[in-house]
């Protein structure tokens, strides 16, 4: 249960979110999003079947795979955090403050980048938005959200198309129907011809695209991306940044992007929230009013990058 004073809600479901007893152990848990925060009651946490189709559908505001799209920069806020704090205890019982007094808003159809030093609570922030954790205090109002974690977590025994269609299968769709719904997106996201390839046969960038497609097919209007390109080499990372920008133009969603790369945030986001070292606090909120695609050498891009880096340097523990 959330701590006294904490309030978490979803406009779609108005369900109280409870944190799972343990961290998710497999990729499928990350595609259920915030309406699945209670999925451990019907999921595989106790070696039970992954789902009963009706139980999942009752919780989902949007059916997995449904074409849920927001116009860019919609007027309604898709995610709002108000004075949110989160703490943990180490093995010795000493409190570890991850986030303190965080207030953020992401407008529907926009990209909000969250940057900060390692350990400042960025992943915790995403898990709170997705309902995988509950805050100690504060209020979270979020549309249904799906998390794409740092690792792709593709299942090695499944073909790429079956990995991508996993949320549809969890929701009870037959394999043929799930594949039919996923197949058109493979061409749209540059994966045509690799539908039947196993993860070991794909490059790092291709695996990330499959993981992104799996997240899209969850049908959630909010996508939380946790360092999606952090494990890639510099050249592939630049290619994937351009690819993600194009993919979001073709498949609009509200995106919360966590990254250590300030330049990446400027290239991809509409707004940048800079967090202080632990406990994470918002120390800068920068608008990025630049047309896409953006160039690293553009004067405005360089200026915004320096402003964000300046906020990171000024805020010391």
N, C-alpha and C positions, 0 to 999 in steps of 0.2 A: 504494500500500500504506500502511496506517496506520503511523505512526511507532512506534519501539520503545517498548514499554510500553503501547500503546493496544490496547484489546480491545473489539470491537463484535460483538454477537450478536443474533439474533432467535430467540425460543423456537419460532417456527413453522417456521423454515427452517434455523437454525444455519449461515447463510452468512456468510462474511467479506464485509464491504462495502468496496467500493473507490470512491473519488470519481470522477465522470465527468471526462473530459479537459477539457471545457468546460462552462460553465453552460448549463442547458437553454434552448433558444431559443424554445420554443413551449409553449402551455398543456398539451398532452397529456403532456409529460414530467413535469408536476407531479402527475399523478393516479396514477402508478405506485407511488409510495411506496417504503418501504425495501426490499421484496423486489425492486424494480426498480432498485436501485442499480447493477446490472451490465447494465441494459437497453441501454446503448450498444453492447453486443456484438451485439444483434439489432435495435436501434432505428434511428432515422433520422440518427444522428450522422454517418454517412458516405454519406447519401443512399440507404441501403438501405431495404427495406420496413419499416414501423413495427414489425411483429411477425410471427412465426409463431405462430399461436394456441397450439400445444402448448408452445412455449418459455415464453410468458408464464404459461400455466396451471401449469406445473411449478414456477414460482417463487412463485406466489401462494398464500399460506396460505388465503385466502378468495377464491373466484371473484368477479370484478367483478360487482356488482349483487346478490350474495347477501345475504340479510337477516341481517346480523351485528349482534347487539344485546347490550349489557351491561346488567344491572340497575344502577340508580343506586347508586353507592358500593359497588361490588363489592369483596370482600376482597382479591383478587389485584391486584398491581401490574401495570399495562399498560406503563408506561414507567419505567425506572430509570436515572439517570445517576449515576455515581460518580467524583468527582474528575476531571471532563472538562476538558481544555484544548484550545484551538485557536488557532493563529497563522497569519499570512500574511506575505508580503513585498511591499513596494511596488516600484515600478519601479527604485528605486535599490538594492534588495536589503535595505532596512532592515526588521527584523521588526516586525510589527504584531500585538499580542496582542489577540485578540477576546474570548476566554473563558479564565478561569483557575480551576481547581479547583472546577468547578460540580458539585454533587450535588443531585439532585431526584428525586422519586417522584410519579407520577400513578397513582392507583388506578383500576381498571377502572370505566368508567361515570361518572367524575367529570370536572369541568372545572377545569383548572389554568391560571390566568392568569399570564403573565410580563410584568412591567412594568419599565420602565427608560428612561433617557435615550436619545436617538437615537445610534446607533453603539456601543451597549454589547454587541452580539453576539446580540441576540434572534433575528434571522432566521437567523444562523449556527446557533443552538441548534436551531431547527426543522429545518434542513437536515441536521443531524447525526442527529436522531431519525428522519428519513425516509431516511437512508442516502445522501443526495446528496453528503455530505462524510464524511470520516473524521476522528476526533479525533487530535491529536498524542499524547495520553496519556489514560488513564482508561478507563472501561468503560461501555458503553451496552447495556442489555438492553431491547428494545422489541418489542411486537407490531407486525405490519405497519401502516405508517402512510402516509397520503396528505397532501400539502401543497396548501393553497389559498393562492396567493400574494396579494400586496397588490393587484395588478391582476387583473381578471377573466380576461383573456386569451381571451375568446371569439373563435372564428373567424368573421369577418364574413360569409363566404359561406354559413354554415350556419344553419339555423333553430334556434330555442332548444332544441327537443327533441333535435335532432341534436348540438348542443353538449353538452347534459347527458349524452347517451348515448355520448359519445366514448370513455370507458373500456371500454364494452361492445363497441364496434366494434373498438377496438384489440385486444381479447381474442379477436376472431374471430367475434362474433355477427353474423348478417345484420341489415341495417337494420330490417326489420320487427320482428324479435324484440327488438332493442335499444329501438326506440320503444315497443313494448308494455310493456316493463319500466319504462321511464321515465315513461310517461304518467300512471299513478296518482299519482305523487309531485308532479306539477304542481299538481293540485288540493289535495293535502295541504299544499303549501308556498305556496299563494296565487297560483299562476301559471296557473290554468285559463283557457283562451281565448287564451293567448299561445304555444302550442306551436309554431306555424309562423312566429312573428315573427322577423325578423332582429335581431341585436344593436343595430343603429342605430335600431331602432324601440322599444327598451326603455329605461325610465328607469334611472338608476344603481342604485337599489335592486333593481330587477328583474334587472338583469344580475348583481348579486351573488348573488341567489337562484339563478339558473341555474348560476353557478359553484359555489355550495355544493351544489346537487343533483348536479352533475358529480362533485364530491368524494365525496358519499355513494355514488354508483353505482360508485365504484372498489371497493366492497366491503371496505374496510379498517376494522378495529375502532378504529384511532386516527386522528384528524383533527387536523392542525396548521393553524391559521388565523393568517395573518400580516397583522395590521392589516386585517381584512376590511371595516371601515367607515370607514377613515381618509380616503378620498377623497370621502365623502358630506357633504352639508350637515347642519347640526345637527338639523333637524327629521327628515330622513330617517334620520339616524343613530339617533335615539331610537326611531323606528319599527322599524328593523332590529334593534336590540338586543332589543326585546320579541319580535319575530318569531323571532330566533335562539333565545331561551329556549324559546319554544313548539315550535320545530322540533326541538330536542334532546330535549324531552319526548316527542315523537312518534317520533323516530328516534334513540334513545340511542346514543351513542358515547363513547369516551374522547376528550376535547378538550384540546389544548394551544393556548391563545389568547394570542397576542402583541398587546399594545396599549400605546399611550402614554397612554391615558385611564384613570386610576386609578379613577374612578367607574364606568366601563364594566366594569372588572375586578370590582369589588365587586358590581355588579348581576348579573353572569353566572356568576361562578366559585364553586367550592367551596373553593379555596385560591388564594392569591396569593403568587407568588415575586417579590420585588423584587431587581433587579440593580443593582449599582453601575455608575458610568461605566466605560468601557473601561480595562482588561480586565474584562469582566463577571464578577462574583462574586455569589452569593446573600447578601444582607445582611439579608433578612427573609423569613420564611415564615409567612404569616398564614392562619389558618382562617377560613372564612366560614360559620358555622353558622346561616344564616338561611333561612326558607322562601321559596319562589318563588310568585308574582312579587314582586319587591322594588321599593320606592319610593325615589326619590332623596332624599326628605325624611325618610325613616325615621331615627330617632336612631342606631340601630345601624349603618346604612349610612353615615351621616355620620361616625361615630366610626371605623369601619374605613378609610374614605377618608383621614381625617386621619392615622391610624397609618401607612398606606402612604406618604402624602406626606411624613410626618416621616422615614421611612427614606430616601427619595430625597434629602431636603435634607441629612441628616446625613452621608451618604457622599459626600464630595467627592474629586476625583482626587488 
